[in-house]
Amino acid sequence: MRQPVELAHASRLINHGPTVLVSSAFGGRSNLMAAAWSMPVEFTPPRVAVVIDKSTFTRELVAASGCFAINIPGRALADLSFTVGSVSGREVDKFQRYAVPHFAGPVLGLPLVEGCVAWMECRLIPEPHTQDAYDTCFAEVVSAQADARVFAGGKWFFTDDNTELHTLHHLGRGHFAWPARSVQARLLP
Amino acid sequence: MRQPVELAHASRLINHGPTVLVSSAFGGRSNLMAAAWSMPVEFTPPRVAVVIDKSTFTRELVAASGCFAINIPGRALADLSFTVGSVSGREVDKFQRYAVPHFAGPVLGLPLVEGCVAWMECRLIPEPHTQDAYDTCFAEVVSAQADARVFAGGKWFFTDDNTELHTLHHLGRGHFAWPARSVQARLLP
Protein backbone atom coordinates (compact mmCIF):
# COMPACT_ATOMS: atom_id res chain seq x y z
CA MET A 1 0.00 0.00 0.00
CA ARG A 2 3.09 2.25 -0.30
CA GLN A 3 2.43 5.24 -2.53
CA PRO A 4 4.53 8.26 -3.46
CA VAL A 5 3.57 11.51 -1.72
CA GLU A 6 3.95 14.78 -3.61
CA LEU A 7 6.84 16.73 -2.12
CA ALA A 8 4.48 19.68 -1.69
CA HIS A 9 2.58 17.53 0.81
CA ALA A 10 5.62 16.21 2.68
CA SER A 11 5.22 18.64 5.59
CA ARG A 12 1.81 17.14 6.34
CA LEU A 13 3.46 13.86 7.27
CA ILE A 14 4.95 15.35 10.46
CA ASN A 15 2.75 18.44 10.85
CA HIS A 16 0.86 16.81 13.74
CA GLY A 17 4.00 15.97 15.74
CA PRO A 18 4.51 12.21 15.54
CA THR A 19 7.56 10.47 16.93
CA VAL A 20 9.76 9.38 14.03
CA LEU A 21 12.51 6.84 13.44
CA VAL A 22 15.66 8.24 11.86
CA SER A 23 17.53 5.78 9.68
CA SER A 24 21.02 6.37 8.35
CA ALA A 25 23.84 4.51 6.63
CA PHE A 26 27.47 5.02 5.68
CA GLY A 27 30.41 2.81 4.81
CA GLY A 28 28.59 -0.47 5.24
CA ARG A 29 27.06 0.43 8.61
CA SER A 30 23.53 1.55 9.27
CA ASN A 31 21.46 2.69 12.22
CA LEU A 32 17.97 3.44 13.44
CA MET A 33 17.02 5.76 16.29
CA ALA A 34 13.81 7.27 17.60
CA ALA A 35 13.36 11.04 17.57
CA ALA A 36 10.45 12.79 19.25
CA TRP A 37 11.83 16.20 18.32
CA SER A 38 11.24 17.01 14.66
CA MET A 39 9.17 19.51 12.70
CA PRO A 40 8.70 20.87 9.19
CA VAL A 41 10.26 24.29 8.62
CA GLU A 42 9.23 25.00 5.01
CA PHE A 43 6.63 23.79 2.51
CA THR A 44 8.52 24.51 -0.73
CA PRO A 45 11.24 23.42 -0.95
CA PRO A 46 10.13 20.85 1.62
CA ARG A 47 12.44 21.23 4.59
CA VAL A 48 12.48 19.76 8.06
CA ALA A 49 14.44 20.09 11.29
CA VAL A 50 15.29 17.11 13.49
CA VAL A 51 17.16 17.08 16.77
CA ILE A 52 19.88 14.42 16.63
CA ASP A 53 22.11 14.50 19.67
CA LYS A 54 25.79 14.88 18.87
CA SER A 55 26.63 11.88 21.07
CA THR A 56 24.63 9.47 18.91
CA PHE A 57 25.96 7.05 16.33
CA THR A 58 23.25 8.32 13.97
CA ARG A 59 24.81 11.77 14.08
CA GLU A 60 28.16 10.29 12.97
CA LEU A 61 26.53 8.48 10.07
CA VAL A 62 24.58 11.58 9.04
CA ALA A 63 27.70 13.75 9.16
CA ALA A 64 29.58 11.24 7.02
CA SER A 65 26.83 10.55 4.48
CA GLY A 66 25.09 13.94 4.38
CA CYS A 67 21.66 12.35 4.52
CA PHE A 68 19.13 10.50 6.65
CA ALA A 69 15.61 9.16 6.38
CA ILE A 70 12.54 9.81 8.49
CA ASN A 71 10.34 6.78 9.02
CA ILE A 72 6.98 7.34 10.72
CA PRO A 73 5.96 4.35 12.81
CA GLY A 74 2.35 3.42 13.41
CA ARG A 75 0.97 2.04 16.64
CA ALA A 76 1.90 -1.50 15.67
CA LEU A 77 5.57 -0.47 15.96
CA ALA A 78 5.36 1.09 19.44
CA ASP A 79 7.66 -1.49 21.05
CA LEU A 80 10.25 -1.22 18.26
CA SER A 81 10.16 2.59 18.45
CA PHE A 82 10.72 2.60 22.20
CA THR A 83 13.47 0.01 21.91
CA VAL A 84 15.53 1.69 19.17
CA GLY A 85 15.23 4.90 21.17
CA SER A 86 16.73 3.20 24.23
CA VAL A 87 19.73 1.33 22.77
CA SER A 88 22.80 2.81 21.04
CA GLY A 89 23.69 1.58 17.58
CA ARG A 90 27.39 2.06 18.14
CA GLU A 91 27.91 -1.46 19.45
CA VAL A 92 24.94 -3.26 17.96
CA ASP A 93 23.35 -3.29 14.49
CA LYS A 94 19.75 -2.58 15.46
CA PHE A 95 18.37 -3.58 12.05
CA GLN A 96 19.92 -7.02 12.56
CA ARG A 97 19.36 -7.48 16.29
CA TYR A 98 15.66 -6.65 16.12
CA ALA A 99 15.19 -8.21 12.67
CA VAL A 100 13.83 -4.97 11.25
CA PRO A 101 12.63 -5.53 7.69
CA HIS A 102 13.62 -2.67 5.43
CA PHE A 103 13.73 -1.56 1.82
CA ALA A 104 15.85 0.92 -0.12
CA GLY A 105 14.69 4.52 -0.44
CA PRO A 106 13.93 5.53 -4.04
CA VAL A 107 16.28 8.52 -4.30
CA LEU A 108 19.10 8.06 -1.78
CA GLY A 109 18.89 4.32 -1.23
CA LEU A 110 18.65 4.75 2.54
CA PRO A 111 17.25 1.84 4.56
CA LEU A 112 13.53 2.50 5.17
CA VAL A 113 11.61 0.54 7.77
CA GLU A 114 8.97 -1.83 6.43
CA GLY A 115 5.77 -1.57 8.43
CA CYS A 116 6.03 2.17 9.04
CA VAL A 117 3.21 4.33 7.69
CA ALA A 118 5.27 7.04 5.96
CA TRP A 119 8.83 7.67 4.85
CA MET A 120 10.94 10.64 3.77
CA GLU A 121 14.51 10.69 2.51
CA CYS A 122 16.34 13.89 3.44
CA ARG A 123 19.56 15.59 2.40
CA LEU A 124 21.27 17.35 5.28
CA ILE A 125 21.68 21.10 4.81
CA PRO A 126 25.00 21.72 6.54
CA GLU A 127 24.52 24.25 9.34
CA PRO A 128 27.50 23.72 11.64
CA HIS A 129 26.39 26.28 14.24
CA THR A 130 22.85 24.99 14.82
CA GLN A 131 24.05 21.39 14.67
CA ASP A 132 26.59 22.22 17.34
CA ALA A 133 24.60 24.59 19.57
CA TYR A 134 21.15 22.96 19.39
CA ASP A 135 21.77 19.50 17.88
CA THR A 136 19.29 20.67 15.28
CA CYS A 137 19.79 19.25 11.79
CA PHE A 138 18.04 21.01 8.92
CA ALA A 139 17.40 18.95 5.81
CA GLU A 140 15.60 18.98 2.49
CA VAL A 141 13.11 16.23 1.77
CA VAL A 142 13.94 14.55 -1.55
CA SER A 143 11.47 11.66 -1.50
CA ALA A 144 8.23 11.01 0.36
CA GLN A 145 5.98 7.98 0.53
CA ALA A 146 3.08 6.88 2.70
CA ASP A 147 0.82 3.93 3.32
CA ALA A 148 -2.29 4.80 1.32
CA ARG A 149 -4.49 3.12 3.91
CA VAL A 150 -3.83 6.01 6.29
CA PHE A 151 -2.43 8.92 4.21
CA ALA A 152 -3.68 9.88 0.75
CA GLY A 153 -4.18 13.06 -1.24
CA GLY A 154 -2.00 14.99 1.19
CA LYS A 155 -4.10 14.02 4.24
CA TRP A 156 -4.00 11.62 7.14
CA PHE A 157 -7.12 9.51 7.63
CA PHE A 158 -7.11 8.15 11.17
CA THR A 159 -10.22 6.03 11.67
CA ASP A 160 -11.40 3.22 13.90
CA ASP A 161 -10.66 0.85 11.02
CA ASN A 162 -6.93 1.56 10.89
CA THR A 163 -5.88 2.11 14.51
CA GLU A 164 -2.75 -0.05 14.08
CA LEU A 165 -1.57 2.55 11.56
CA HIS A 166 -2.14 5.60 13.78
CA THR A 167 1.00 7.60 14.48
CA LEU A 168 2.77 7.63 17.87
CA HIS A 169 3.20 10.75 19.97
CA HIS A 170 5.68 10.28 22.79
CA LEU A 171 4.49 11.37 26.23
CA GLY A 172 7.64 10.04 27.94
CA ARG A 173 9.14 6.74 29.15
CA GLY A 174 7.67 4.68 26.33
CA HIS A 175 4.15 5.96 26.82
CA PHE A 176 2.76 6.96 23.43
CA ALA A 177 -0.53 8.69 22.71
CA TRP A 178 -2.16 8.09 19.35
CA PRO A 179 -4.63 10.27 17.44
CA ALA A 180 -7.68 8.09 17.89
CA ARG A 181 -10.13 10.98 17.58
CA SER A 182 -10.30 14.20 15.60
CA VAL A 183 -12.34 17.36 15.29
CA GLN A 184 -13.00 19.72 12.39
CA ALA A 185 -12.59 23.25 13.72
CA ARG A 186 -14.69 26.15 12.45
CA LEU A 187 -13.65 29.74 11.92
CA LEU A 188 -15.07 32.06 14.54
CA PRO A 189 -17.18 34.96 13.17
CA MET B 1 -6.08 24.31 38.30
CA ARG B 2 -2.96 26.12 37.00
CA GLN B 3 0.22 24.79 38.57
CA PRO B 4 3.90 25.59 38.01
CA VAL B 5 5.83 22.99 35.99
CA GLU B 6 9.48 22.37 36.84
CA LEU B 7 11.64 23.76 34.03
CA ALA B 8 13.32 20.34 33.79
CA HIS B 9 9.92 19.01 32.65
CA ALA B 10 9.11 21.80 30.21
CA SER B 11 10.11 19.77 27.15
CA ARG B 12 7.41 17.23 28.00
CA LEU B 13 4.75 19.84 27.33
CA ILE B 14 5.42 19.80 23.58
CA ASN B 15 7.28 16.49 23.28
CA HIS B 16 4.23 14.84 21.67
CA GLY B 17 3.82 17.48 18.95
CA PRO B 18 0.77 19.56 19.81
CA THR B 19 -0.25 22.65 17.90
CA VAL B 20 0.52 25.71 20.02
CA LEU B 21 -0.60 29.32 20.19
CA VAL B 22 2.22 31.86 20.21
CA SER B 23 1.43 35.04 22.11
CA SER B 24 3.56 38.16 21.98
CA ALA B 25 3.44 41.81 22.98
CA PHE B 26 5.41 45.00 22.46
CA GLY B 27 4.73 48.72 22.74
CA GLY B 28 1.11 48.37 23.73
CA ARG B 29 0.24 45.88 21.00
CA SER B 30 -0.16 42.15 21.37
CA ASN B 31 -0.87 39.19 19.14
CA LEU B 32 -1.79 35.54 19.08
CA MET B 33 -1.04 33.08 16.29
CA ALA B 34 -1.24 29.31 15.87
CA ALA B 35 1.94 27.34 15.17
CA ALA B 36 1.94 23.68 14.25
CA TRP B 37 5.70 23.70 13.85
CA SER B 38 7.50 23.64 17.18
CA MET B 39 9.70 21.24 19.13
CA PRO B 40 11.96 21.05 22.15
CA VAL B 41 15.68 21.12 21.33
CA GLU B 42 17.21 20.75 24.81
CA PHE B 43 16.17 19.55 28.27
CA THR B 44 18.54 21.65 30.39
CA PRO B 45 18.55 24.54 29.90
CA PRO B 46 15.04 24.06 28.54
CA ARG B 47 15.08 25.25 24.96
CA VAL B 48 12.60 25.10 22.12
CA ALA B 49 12.43 25.94 18.43
CA VAL B 50 9.33 27.42 16.83
CA VAL B 51 8.78 28.33 13.19
CA ILE B 52 7.39 31.87 12.99
CA ASP B 53 7.13 33.10 9.42
CA LYS B 54 8.95 36.36 8.78
CA SER B 55 5.82 37.83 7.18
CA THR B 56 3.80 37.60 10.40
CA PHE B 57 3.01 40.37 12.84
CA THR B 58 4.05 38.01 15.63
CA ARG B 59 7.55 37.90 14.20
CA GLU B 60 7.74 41.71 14.38
CA LEU B 61 6.63 41.71 18.00
CA VAL B 62 9.06 38.93 18.90
CA ALA B 63 11.95 40.73 17.22
CA ALA B 64 11.11 43.93 19.09
CA SER B 65 10.48 42.38 22.51
CA GLY B 66 12.92 39.46 22.43
CA CYS B 67 10.35 37.08 23.85
CA PHE B 68 7.15 35.15 23.22
CA ALA B 69 4.91 32.68 25.00
CA ILE B 70 3.75 29.22 23.99
CA ASN B 71 0.17 28.43 24.98
CA ILE B 72 -1.02 24.87 24.46
CA PRO B 73 -4.71 24.74 23.61
CA GLY B 74 -6.92 21.83 24.51
CA ARG B 75 -9.71 20.46 22.38
CA ALA B 76 -12.18 22.99 23.76
CA LEU B 77 -10.17 25.72 21.98
CA ALA B 78 -10.08 24.08 18.53
CA ASP B 79 -12.15 26.81 16.87
CA LEU B 80 -10.10 29.61 18.45
CA SER B 81 -6.84 27.90 17.43
CA PHE B 82 -7.96 27.51 13.83
CA THR B 83 -9.22 31.09 13.73
CA VAL B 84 -6.13 32.82 15.12
CA GLY B 85 -4.11 30.74 12.66
CA SER B 86 -6.16 32.07 9.75
CA VAL B 87 -6.32 35.83 10.46
CA SER B 88 -3.40 38.30 10.63
CA GLY B 89 -2.98 40.39 13.76
CA ARG B 90 -1.54 43.30 11.84
CA GLU B 91 -4.92 44.93 11.29
CA VAL B 92 -6.95 43.41 14.10
CA ASP B 93 -6.29 42.84 17.80
CA LYS B 94 -7.19 39.16 18.01
CA PHE B 95 -7.34 39.15 21.82
CA GLN B 96 -10.01 41.83 21.61
CA ARG B 97 -11.89 40.70 18.53
CA TYR B 98 -12.32 37.13 19.77
CA ALA B 99 -12.67 38.18 23.42
CA VAL B 100 -9.78 35.92 24.43
CA PRO B 101 -9.43 35.92 28.22
CA HIS B 102 -5.81 36.11 29.28
CA PHE B 103 -3.53 36.58 32.26
CA ALA B 104 0.02 37.84 32.72
CA GLY B 105 2.90 35.38 32.58
CA PRO B 106 4.79 35.12 35.89
CA VAL B 107 8.28 35.98 34.61
CA LEU B 108 7.93 38.07 31.46
CA GLY B 109 4.38 39.35 31.88
CA LEU B 110 3.38 38.08 28.44
CA PRO B 111 -0.35 37.60 27.78
CA LEU B 112 -1.20 33.93 28.37
CA VAL B 113 -4.46 32.46 27.11
CA GLU B 114 -6.93 31.44 29.79
CA GLY B 115 -8.46 28.06 29.02
CA CYS B 116 -5.30 26.59 27.51
CA VAL B 117 -3.85 23.51 29.21
CA ALA B 118 -0.19 24.58 29.45
CA TRP B 119 1.91 27.70 29.08
CA MET B 120 5.59 28.56 28.65
CA GLU B 121 7.23 31.96 28.56
CA CYS B 122 10.32 32.01 26.34
CA ARG B 123 13.22 34.36 25.77
CA LEU B 124 14.34 34.47 22.15
CA ILE B 125 17.94 33.37 21.57
CA PRO B 126 18.98 35.64 18.71
CA GLU B 127 20.06 33.51 15.75
CA PRO B 128 19.78 35.82 12.75
CA HIS B 129 20.78 33.19 10.20
CA THR B 130 18.27 30.48 11.18
CA GLN B 131 15.55 33.07 11.74
CA ASP B 132 16.18 34.35 8.23
CA ALA B 133 16.85 31.10 6.35
CA TYR B 134 14.34 28.80 8.10
CA ASP B 135 12.02 31.13 10.05
CA THR B 136 13.15 29.05 12.99
CA CYS B 137 13.27 30.88 16.32
CA PHE B 138 15.25 29.26 19.13
CA ALA B 139 14.30 30.28 22.65
CA GLU B 140 14.88 29.43 26.28
CA VAL B 141 11.90 28.57 28.45
CA VAL B 142 11.86 30.76 31.56
CA SER B 143 8.49 29.79 33.04
CA ALA B 144 6.20 26.80 32.61
CA GLN B 145 2.74 26.04 33.95
CA ALA B 146 0.06 23.47 33.23
CA ASP B 147 -3.49 22.58 34.12
CA ALA B 148 -3.06 19.95 36.81
CA ARG B 149 -6.16 18.11 35.61
CA VAL B 150 -4.22 16.94 32.54
CA PHE B 151 -0.48 17.44 33.28
CA ALA B 152 1.15 16.74 36.65
CA GLY B 153 4.48 15.43 37.90
CA GLY B 154 6.04 15.95 34.49
CA LYS B 155 3.45 13.82 32.67
CA TRP B 156 0.36 14.25 30.54
CA PHE B 157 -2.69 12.28 31.66
CA PHE B 158 -5.12 12.05 28.76
CA THR B 159 -8.16 10.10 29.86
CA ASP B 160 -11.80 9.72 28.90
CA ASP B 161 -12.62 12.02 31.79
CA ASN B 162 -10.73 15.03 30.47
CA THR B 163 -11.16 14.90 26.68
CA GLU B 164 -11.88 18.64 26.49
CA LEU B 165 -8.34 19.17 27.77
CA HIS B 166 -6.62 16.88 25.25
CA THR B 167 -4.08 18.65 23.07
CA LEU B 168 -4.64 19.41 19.37
CA HIS B 169 -2.49 18.00 16.58
CA HIS B 170 -3.07 19.72 13.27
CA LEU B 171 -3.70 17.44 10.31
CA GLY B 172 -4.42 20.36 7.97
CA ARG B 173 -7.24 22.80 7.09
CA GLY B 174 -8.54 23.02 10.64
CA HIS B 175 -8.74 19.27 11.10
CA PHE B 176 -7.14 18.41 14.46
CA ALA B 177 -6.45 14.96 15.87
CA TRP B 178 -6.36 14.56 19.64
CA PRO B 179 -4.60 11.91 21.72
CA ALA B 180 -7.66 10.03 22.87
CA ARG B 181 -5.81 6.75 23.33
CA SER B 182 -2.36 5.71 24.44
CA VAL B 183 -0.16 2.66 24.71
CA GLN B 184 2.71 1.77 27.04
CA ALA B 185 5.48 0.33 24.89
CA ARG B 186 7.78 -2.44 26.12
CA LEU B 187 11.47 -2.88 25.41
CA LEU B 188 12.13 -5.73 22.97
CA PRO B 189 14.47 -8.45 24.30
Interface residues (C-beta under 8 A of the other chain):
Chain A: R12 I14 N15 H16 G17 P18 T19 A36 W37 S38 M39 P40 V41 E42 R47 A49 V51 R75 A78 D79 L80 S81 F82 T83 S86 Y98 E127 H129 T130 Y134 D135 T136 F138 G154 K155 W156 F158 T163 L168 H169 H170 L171 G172 G174 H175 F176 A177 W178 P179 A180 R181 S182 V183 Q184 A185 R186 L187 L188
Chain B: R12 I14 N15 H16 G17 P18 T19 A36 W37 S38 M39 P40 V41 E42 R47 A49 V51 R75 A78 D79 L80 S81 F82 T83 S86 Y98 E127 H129 T130 Y134 D135 T136 F138 G154 K155 W156 F158 T163 L168 H169 H170 L171 G172 G174 H175 F176 A177 W178 P179 A180 R181 S182 V183 Q184 A185 R186 L187 L188
